[in-house]
Amino acid sequence: MKHPVILFVLALFLGNFYAKAQCIDPLSICPTCPCPDLLYKPICGCDGNTYRNLCYFERAGGNRTPGSTYIDGTCSGFELDVFPLIVAEDQNLTITFAQAFEKSATFMLVDVWGKIYIQRTLPAQKLFEFQLLELPMLSRGPYIALIYNSEGKYKYVKFLKL
């Protein structure tokens, strides 16, 4: 009796794995290919990962067939993007927050020891982008950009200020 159940579960697992494997072409993966469009326009790939934009999805081996291999928007419905992840003194740091539903959220910037440098409430928008104007006042080192909402969802991204 146990063997048919095990075979059924194995077939479900392999079927799901095969379907996800089919959506990404391993021969098309090109991590060094340039993406001239750096804007954050999230794409949810068929593999369940959120990509920065369509170019980054294609670089990971995805193809341009909309609907069948990707959809516009985030996979989780709640994403945080920080760009660039290594930022020099004279560069701008852009923080973008994307969510499926318009809910207010709180942004925090902390160092690796937990000291809070910035805390602000963000407006209830599906896509909100801002520049971190306080960057020149921060000392060199690693930081964590953190966003959380009233539902308890949170995302964080680590970046380095040179």
Secondary structure as a PSIPRED ss2 file (coil, helix, strand):
# PSIPRED VFORMAT (PSIPRED V4.0)

   1 M C   1.000  0.000  0.000
   2 K H   0.000  1.000  0.000
   3 H H   0.000  1.000  0.000
   4 P H   0.000  1.000  0.000
   5 V H   0.000  1.000  0.000
   6 I H   0.000  1.000  0.000
   7 L H   0.000  1.000  0.000
   8 F H   0.000  1.000  0.000
   9 V H   0.000  1.000  0.000
  10 L H   0.000  1.000  0.000
  11 A H   0.000  1.000  0.000
  12 L H   0.000  1.000  0.000
  13 F H   0.000  1.000  0.000
  14 L H   0.000  1.000  0.000
  15 G H   0.000  1.000  0.000
  16 N H   0.000  1.000  0.000
  17 F H   0.000  1.000  0.000
  18 Y H   0.000  1.000  0.000
  19 A H   0.000  1.000  0.000
  20 K H   0.000  1.000  0.000
  21 A H   0.000  1.000  0.000
  22 Q H   0.000  1.000  0.000
  23 C H   0.000  1.000  0.000
  24 I C   1.000  0.000  0.000
  25 D C   1.000  0.000  0.000
  26 P H   0.000  1.000  0.000
  27 L H   0.000  1.000  0.000
  28 S H   0.000  1.000  0.000
  29 I C   1.000  0.000  0.000
  30 C C   1.000  0.000  0.000
  31 P C   1.000  0.000  0.000
  32 T C   1.000  0.000  0.000
  33 C C   1.000  0.000  0.000
  34 P C   1.000  0.000  0.000
  35 C C   1.000  0.000  0.000
  36 P C   1.000  0.000  0.000
  37 D C   1.000  0.000  0.000
  38 L C   1.000  0.000  0.000
  39 L C   1.000  0.000  0.000
  40 Y C   1.000  0.000  0.000
  41 K C   1.000  0.000  0.000
  42 P C   1.000  0.000  0.000
  43 I E   0.000  0.000  1.000
  44 C E   0.000  0.000  1.000
  45 G E   0.000  0.000  1.000
  46 C C   1.000  0.000  0.000
  47 D C   1.000  0.000  0.000
  48 G C   1.000  0.000  0.000
  49 N C   1.000  0.000  0.000
  50 T E   0.000  0.000  1.000
  51 Y E   0.000  0.000  1.000
  52 R C   1.000  0.000  0.000
  53 N C   1.000  0.000  0.000
  54 L H   0.000  1.000  0.000
  55 C H   0.000  1.000  0.000
  56 Y H   0.000  1.000  0.000
  57 F H   0.000  1.000  0.000
  58 E H   0.000  1.000  0.000
  59 R H   0.000  1.000  0.000
  60 A C   1.000  0.000  0.000
  61 G C   1.000  0.000  0.000
  62 G C   1.000  0.000  0.000
  63 N C   1.000  0.000  0.000
  64 R C   1.000  0.000  0.000
  65 T C   1.000  0.000  0.000
  66 P E   0.000  0.000  1.000
  67 G C   1.000  0.000  0.000
  68 S C   1.000  0.000  0.000
  69 T C   1.000  0.000  0.000
  70 Y E   0.000  0.000  1.000
  71 I E   0.000  0.000  1.000
  72 D E   0.000  0.000  1.000
  73 G C   1.000  0.000  0.000
  74 T C   1.000  0.000  0.000
  75 C C   1.000  0.000  0.000
  76 S C   1.000  0.000  0.000
  77 G C   1.000  0.000  0.000
  78 F E   0.000  0.000  1.000
  79 E E   0.000  0.000  1.000
  80 L E   0.000  0.000  1.000
  81 D E   0.000  0.000  1.000
  82 V E   0.000  0.000  1.000
  83 F E   0.000  0.000  1.000
  84 P C   1.000  0.000  0.000
  85 L C   1.000  0.000  0.000
  86 I E   0.000  0.000  1.000
  87 V E   0.000  0.000  1.000
  88 A C   1.000  0.000  0.000
  89 E C   1.000  0.000  0.000
  90 D C   1.000  0.000  0.000
  91 Q C   1.000  0.000  0.000
  92 N C   1.000  0.000  0.000
  93 L C   1.000  0.000  0.000
  94 T E   0.000  0.000  1.000
  95 I E   0.000  0.000  1.000
  96 T E   0.000  0.000  1.000
  97 F E   0.000  0.000  1.000
  98 A E   0.000  0.000  1.000
  99 Q E   0.000  0.000  1.000
 100 A C   1.000  0.000  0.000
 101 F C   1.000  0.000  0.000
 102 E C   1.000  0.000  0.000
 103 K C   1.000  0.000  0.000
 104 S C   1.000  0.000  0.000
 105 A E   0.000  0.000  1.000
 106 T E   0.000  0.000  1.000
 107 F E   0.000  0.000  1.000
 108 M E   0.000  0.000  1.000
 109 L E   0.000  0.000  1.000
 110 V E   0.000  0.000  1.000
 111 D E   0.000  0.000  1.000
 112 V C   1.000  0.000  0.000
 113 W C   1.000  0.000  0.000
 114 G C   1.000  0.000  0.000
 115 K C   1.000  0.000  0.000
 116 I E   0.000  0.000  1.000
 117 Y E   0.000  0.000  1.000
 118 I E   0.000  0.000  1.000
 119 Q E   0.000  0.000  1.000
 120 R E   0.000  0.000  1.000
 121 T E   0.000  0.000  1.000
 122 L E   0.000  0.000  1.000
 123 P C   1.000  0.000  0.000
 124 A C   1.000  0.000  0.000
 125 Q C   1.000  0.000  0.000
 126 K C   1.000  0.000  0.000
 127 L E   0.000  0.000  1.000
 128 F E   0.000  0.000  1.000
 129 E E   0.000  0.000  1.000
 130 F E   0.000  0.000  1.000
 131 Q E   0.000  0.000  1.000
 132 L C   1.000  0.000  0.000
 133 L C   1.000  0.000  0.000
 134 E C   1.000  0.000  0.000
 135 L H   0.000  1.000  0.000
 136 P H   0.000  1.000  0.000
 137 M H   0.000  1.000  0.000
 138 L C   1.000  0.000  0.000
 139 S C   1.000  0.000  0.000
 140 R C   1.000  0.000  0.000
 141 G E   0.000  0.000  1.000
 142 P E   0.000  0.000  1.000
 143 Y E   0.000  0.000  1.000
 144 I E   0.000  0.000  1.000
 145 A E   0.000  0.000  1.000
 146 L E   0.000  0.000  1.000
 147 I E   0.000  0.000  1.000
 148 Y E   0.000  0.000  1.000
 149 N E   0.000  0.000  1.000
 150 S C   1.000  0.000  0.000
 151 E C   1.000  0.000  0.000
 152 G C   1.000  0.000  0.000
 153 K C   1.000  0.000  0.000
 154 Y E   0.000  0.000  1.000
 155 K E   0.000  0.000  1.000
 156 Y E   0.000  0.000  1.000
 157 V E   0.000  0.000  1.000
 158 K E   0.000  0.000  1.000
 159 F E   0.000  0.000  1.000
 160 L E   0.000  0.000  1.000
 161 K E   0.000  0.000  1.000
 162 L C   1.000  0.000  0.000
